[in-house]
Amino acid sequence: MKTTDIRPKGNPIDYTINIRGRLLDLSRPIVMGILNATPDSFFADSRVQTEKEIFNRANSIITEGAKIIDVGACSTRPGGEVASEEEEMRRLEIALPIIRKAQPDAIISIDTFRASVARRCVEDFGADIINDVEEGKDPDMFATVAELGVPYILMSTAPNLHDMLIRFADKLQRLRELRQKDIIIDPGFGFGKTMDENYTLLNEMERLQVLELPMLVGISRKRMIHKLLGITPTESLNGTTVLNTIALSKGASILRVHDIRAAIEAVIIYNEMISKTK
């Protein structure tokens, strides 16, 4: 539900999403913490598989200040092997009850590109948001999320802003025809883009606000950071914080990150700065 936005361009859109009857205000940036229930995600320190690891990670995400836990069970890292639908669901069947036990009231997002997985996670495990990293490639995804009535994160794999706006416009129209209510857009850094294209997009990302929807940015420890700097994902926290801060100044509503505290500090500093805007 959109309200009037009178702040300068580049700040988050005033927007509230409905999470099973709870309203989540996105007029000020929030943090989404990554929980990878996989053995092969690109950042090794983010992988959790045992019950204790999953329990502790869920707790740390929330206690450090994140509002959403984003659970992935199928790695989308470049060159990686894509888990089967059965294997993805098996991992989620293990992880989701543990997360709910650790944090019963947490908002849980499911990072998947499969409509069947989305349905099971919402209907059987009470997931709250679907985070689709393949731009609705599954032909059943749009109808599924609309029927389920949960917020939907639509990520773009387009290589540039021009193509992205055209594709977003088409897909948003299709979603609205299906009466999908809450939609969050994600420019998809690292997906279908070269390093140059990623930085060009970041430089002009505020132009996506023409769509009047909240934006999620998932840039944490990605190749566009460590390849540029000649370091490893493990060494990329500082670069991540720099890019997250830039993303906030370009209108990001949600930062999807591995390192919660660092992102929370960036949000606090950013909010203090814009509070001085006259």
Secondary structure, DSSP 8 states (H G I E B T S, - for coil): -B----S-TTS---BEEEETTEEEE-SS-EEEEEEE-SS--SSGGGB--SHHHHHHHHHHHHHTT-SEEEEE-S---TT-----HHHHHHHHHHHHHHHHHH-TT-EEEEE-S-HHHHHHHHHHH---EEEETTTT-STTHHHHHHHHT--EEEE---SSHHHHHHHHHHHHHHHHHTT---EEEE--TTSS--HHHHHHHHHTGGGGGGG-S-EEE--TT-HHHHHHHT--GGG-HHHHHHHHHHHHHTTEEEEEES-HHHHHHHHHHHHHHHTT--
